[in-house]
Amino acid sequence: MKRYTFLILLALAGNCFAADPNLAGELKRLSRDREQAIATSKNAIDQMYLASLQVLLSRATQAEDRDALGAIMKAIESIAPDSQIWDNQAQPAAIGTWKFTNHTDGHTAVVALNQDFTYTVDGHRIGTWKASKDQVAVTLDRGGHVDSYSLPVKDGQLRGVNALGHALTLSLVEPKGHEEKVGEIFGSWNFTNHTDGHTAVVEVNEDRTYSEAGKRIGRWTIAARQLVISYDEFDEVDRYNLPPIDGKLNGLNKLGHALTLQRKAE
């Protein structure tokens, strides 16, 4: 009896779809909406998890905890594709020439983080690099070991740790031939952010501080033929191309906003 009842119901359902073809379309729409809702919820949960993992990654780097560092990196890469982990807006802060120091074994070298994401010594590739909001990760070609540095750049330095737990620093280097031109950037400038409209009068000082209305708001250095400004209270870096042209420096910030510094008339 149960079998016959099931067959009758199935026949009625078929007749309903035949009588009203919109029902089949509605069923497909409901199924599709359900799948999209599940995918959206999972993505939101994964993003929250990823944000928390990146905070842990920063803490592990600062604590020089290599075991935790490796475990956290594996957890990050297990839930998010490469494009979600690494942030293009963070990358300009890392591009340039740096003095590498391993404070545990005493090794030093002059290295470069290049725009093509290669990591080089004297022009010879020894690895690759990429950046997230909080980290710069250098992967060495030989052995695949990873050096991890915390962002932002502070006082012209990146501080980090390698896979062995050795304390590392990268210190920005001024390119040869630019030392005599440093004086071109000292003084007062009219700052303009052409994307959000913000303007200010700022000073680039000889003591390497960057100030507004006489109050220090950051520091500056020169790297890879650019004036690099790091802010004290914000995870923000402005980069301007050198030398000044017609009293103006053109640049970008981490958000991709177009910036200018126009020499202030005396």
C-alpha positions as CSV (number, residue, x, y, z in Angstrom):
1,M,0.0,0.0,0.0
2,K,2.8,2.4,0.9
3,R,4.5,1.8,-2.4
4,Y,1.3,2.6,-4.4
5,T,0.8,5.8,-2.3
6,F,4.4,6.9,-3.2
7,L,3.8,6.2,-6.9
8,I,0.6,8.2,-6.8
9,L,2.3,11.2,-5.1
10,L,5.2,11.0,-7.6
11,A,2.8,11.0,-10.5
12,L,0.9,14.0,-9.0
13,A,4.2,15.9,-8.6
14,G,5.1,15.2,-12.2
15,N,1.7,16.4,-13.4
16,C,2.0,19.6,-11.3
17,F,5.4,20.4,-13.0
18,A,3.8,19.6,-16.3
19,A,0.8,21.8,-15.6
20,D,3.0,24.7,-14.2
21,P,6.5,24.8,-15.7
22,N,7.3,27.7,-13.4
23,L,7.5,25.3,-10.5
24,A,10.6,23.5,-11.9
25,G,12.2,26.9,-12.4
26,E,11.4,28.0,-8.9
27,L,12.9,24.8,-7.5
28,K,16.2,25.4,-9.4
29,R,16.2,29.0,-8.2
30,L,15.8,28.0,-4.5
31,S,18.6,25.4,-4.9
32,R,20.9,27.9,-6.4
33,D,20.1,30.5,-3.7
34,R,20.8,28.0,-1.0
35,E,24.2,27.1,-2.5
36,Q,25.1,30.8,-2.9
37,A,24.1,31.5,0.7
38,I,26.2,28.6,2.0
39,A,29.2,29.8,-0.1
40,T,28.8,33.4,1.2
41,S,28.6,32.3,4.8
42,K,31.7,30.1,4.5
43,N,33.6,32.9,2.9
44,A,32.7,35.3,5.7
45,I,33.8,32.7,8.3
46,D,37.1,32.0,6.5
47,Q,37.8,35.8,6.2
48,M,37.4,36.2,10.0
49,Y,39.6,33.2,10.6
50,L,42.2,34.5,8.2
51,A,42.2,37.9,9.9
52,S,42.8,36.2,13.3
53,L,45.5,34.0,11.9
54,Q,47.4,37.0,10.5
55,V,47.3,38.7,14.0
56,L,48.8,35.5,15.4
57,L,51.4,35.5,12.6
58,S,52.5,39.0,13.5
59,R,52.8,37.9,17.2
60,A,54.8,34.8,16.3
61,T,57.2,36.8,14.2
62,Q,57.8,39.3,17.0
63,A,58.2,36.5,19.5
64,E,60.7,34.7,17.2
65,D,58.6,31.5,17.7
66,R,59.6,29.4,14.6
67,D,57.4,26.5,15.5
68,A,54.3,28.6,15.8
69,L,55.3,30.6,12.7
70,G,55.4,27.5,10.6
71,A,52.1,26.1,11.9
72,I,50.3,29.4,11.4
73,M,51.5,29.8,7.8
74,K,50.2,26.3,7.0
75,A,46.9,27.2,8.5
76,I,46.6,30.4,6.5
77,E,47.5,28.7,3.2
78,S,45.1,25.8,3.9
79,I,42.0,28.1,3.9
80,A,42.9,30.9,1.4
81,P,44.3,31.0,-2.1
82,D,47.5,33.0,-2.5
83,S,45.7,36.0,-3.9
84,Q,43.8,36.4,-0.6
85,I,46.8,36.1,1.7
86,W,49.1,38.6,0.0
87,D,48.1,42.3,-0.4
88,N,49.2,44.3,-3.4
89,Q,48.8,47.5,-1.5
90,A,51.4,46.5,1.1
91,Q,54.1,45.6,-1.5
92,P,55.4,49.2,-2.3
93,A,56.6,49.6,1.3
94,A,59.0,46.7,0.8
95,I,60.5,47.5,-2.6
96,G,64.0,48.8,-2.4
97,T,67.6,48.0,-1.4
98,W,68.2,46.9,2.2
99,K,71.1,45.9,4.5
100,F,70.4,42.4,5.8
101,T,71.6,41.5,9.3
102,N,71.3,38.2,11.0
103,H,71.8,39.1,14.7
104,T,72.2,35.5,15.8
105,D,75.0,34.3,13.5
106,G,76.4,37.8,12.5
107,H,75.8,37.4,8.7
108,T,75.3,40.6,6.8
109,A,74.6,41.4,3.1
110,V,73.1,44.1,0.9
111,V,69.9,42.7,-0.6
112,A,67.1,44.0,-2.9
113,L,63.4,43.3,-2.9
114,N,62.5,44.0,-6.5
115,Q,59.3,45.0,-8.3
116,D,59.3,41.6,-10.1
117,F,59.2,40.0,-6.6
118,T,62.7,38.5,-6.9
119,Y,65.0,38.7,-3.9
120,T,68.6,39.4,-5.0
121,V,72.2,39.9,-3.8
122,D,74.5,41.8,-6.1
123,G,71.9,41.4,-8.9
124,H,71.8,37.6,-8.5
125,R,68.5,36.0,-7.6
126,I,68.5,34.0,-4.4
127,G,64.7,33.9,-3.7
128,T,61.3,35.5,-4.0
129,W,59.2,37.7,-1.8
130,K,55.6,38.8,-1.2
131,A,53.8,41.0,1.4
132,S,50.6,40.9,3.4
133,K,49.1,43.7,5.4
134,D,51.4,42.8,8.3
135,Q,54.2,40.8,6.9
136,V,56.9,40.5,4.3
137,A,57.8,36.9,3.5
138,V,61.1,36.0,1.7
139,T,61.3,32.5,0.4
140,L,64.9,31.4,-0.4
141,D,65.5,29.4,-3.6
142,R,67.9,27.1,-1.8
143,G,66.1,25.0,0.7
144,G,62.8,26.9,0.5
145,H,63.3,28.5,3.9
146,V,61.2,31.5,4.8
147,D,62.3,34.7,6.4
148,S,59.3,36.7,7.8
149,Y,59.4,40.4,8.7
150,S,56.8,42.5,10.4
151,L,55.2,45.6,8.6
152,P,55.1,48.6,8.7
153,V,58.7,49.8,8.2
154,K,59.8,51.5,11.5
155,D,62.7,53.9,11.6
156,G,63.8,52.6,8.2
157,Q,63.9,49.0,9.4
158,L,62.0,45.7,9.0
159,R,62.4,43.3,11.9
160,G,61.9,39.6,11.6
161,V,62.8,36.0,12.1
162,N,64.0,33.1,10.0
163,A,63.0,29.4,10.1
164,L,65.8,28.7,12.7
165,G,64.4,31.4,15.0
166,H,67.3,33.8,14.3
167,A,66.5,37.5,14.8
168,L,66.8,39.5,11.5
169,T,66.6,43.1,10.3
170,L,66.4,44.8,6.9
171,S,67.6,48.4,7.0
172,L,66.9,50.7,4.1
173,V,70.0,51.7,2.1
174,E,70.4,54.9,0.2
175,P,71.4,54.3,-3.4
176,K,74.9,55.5,-4.5
177,G,74.9,58.9,-6.2
178,H,71.9,60.2,-4.2
179,E,73.8,61.3,-1.1
180,E,74.7,64.7,-2.6
181,K,71.1,65.2,-3.7
182,V,69.4,64.7,-0.3
183,G,69.5,68.4,0.3
184,E,66.9,68.9,-2.5
185,I,64.2,67.4,-0.4
186,F,64.7,69.4,2.9
187,G,62.2,72.1,3.7
188,S,58.5,72.9,3.5
189,W,56.1,71.3,1.0
190,N,52.4,71.6,0.1
191,F,51.1,68.1,0.3
192,T,48.1,67.1,-1.8
193,N,46.2,63.7,-2.0
194,H,44.5,64.0,-5.4
195,T,42.2,61.0,-4.6
196,D,40.6,62.1,-1.3
197,G,41.4,65.8,-1.6
198,H,43.4,66.1,1.6
199,T,46.0,68.9,1.7
200,A,48.5,70.1,4.3
201,V,51.8,71.9,4.7
202,V,54.5,69.4,5.7
203,E,58.2,69.6,6.4
204,V,61.0,67.1,5.4
205,N,63.7,67.8,8.1
206,E,67.4,67.2,8.1
207,D,67.1,64.9,11.2
208,R,65.0,62.5,9.0
209,T,61.7,63.4,10.7
210,Y,58.6,64.3,8.7
211,S,56.4,66.9,10.4
212,E,53.2,68.9,10.0
213,A,52.9,72.4,11.6
214,G,56.2,71.6,13.4
215,K,54.9,68.4,15.0
216,R,56.5,65.1,14.0
217,I,54.2,62.7,12.3
218,G,56.7,60.3,10.8
219,R,60.2,59.6,9.4
220,W,61.7,59.6,5.9
221,T,64.4,57.8,4.1
222,I,65.6,57.3,0.5
223,A,65.5,53.9,-1.2
224,A,65.4,52.8,-4.8
225,R,65.4,56.4,-6.0
226,Q,62.4,57.2,-4.0
227,L,61.6,59.4,-1.0
228,V,59.9,56.9,1.5
229,I,57.8,58.4,4.3
230,S,56.6,56.1,7.2
231,Y,54.0,57.5,9.6
232,D,54.4,57.1,13.4
233,E,50.7,56.5,14.2
234,F,49.4,54.8,11.1
235,D,50.3,51.7,9.1
236,E,50.9,53.9,6.1
237,V,53.8,54.6,3.7
238,D,54.0,57.3,1.0
239,R,56.6,56.9,-1.8
240,Y,57.7,59.8,-4.1
241,N,59.9,59.5,-7.2
242,L,63.2,61.4,-7.1
243,P,64.5,63.9,-8.0
244,P,62.0,66.8,-7.8
245,I,60.9,68.1,-11.2
246,D,60.0,71.8,-11.3
247,G,59.8,71.8,-7.5
248,K,57.4,68.9,-7.4
249,L,57.5,65.3,-6.2
250,N,54.9,62.8,-7.5
251,G,54.0,59.7,-5.6
252,L,51.6,57.1,-4.3
253,N,50.5,55.8,-1.0
254,K,49.6,52.2,0.0
255,L,46.0,52.7,-1.1
256,G,47.1,53.7,-4.6
257,H,46.1,57.4,-4.1
258,A,48.0,59.9,-6.3
259,L,50.1,62.3,-4.2
260,T,52.2,65.4,-4.8
261,L,54.6,67.4,-2.7
262,Q,55.0,70.9,-4.2
263,R,57.8,73.0,-2.9
264,K,56.4,75.8,-0.7
265,A,57.2,79.3,-1.9
266,E,59.4,81.1,0.6
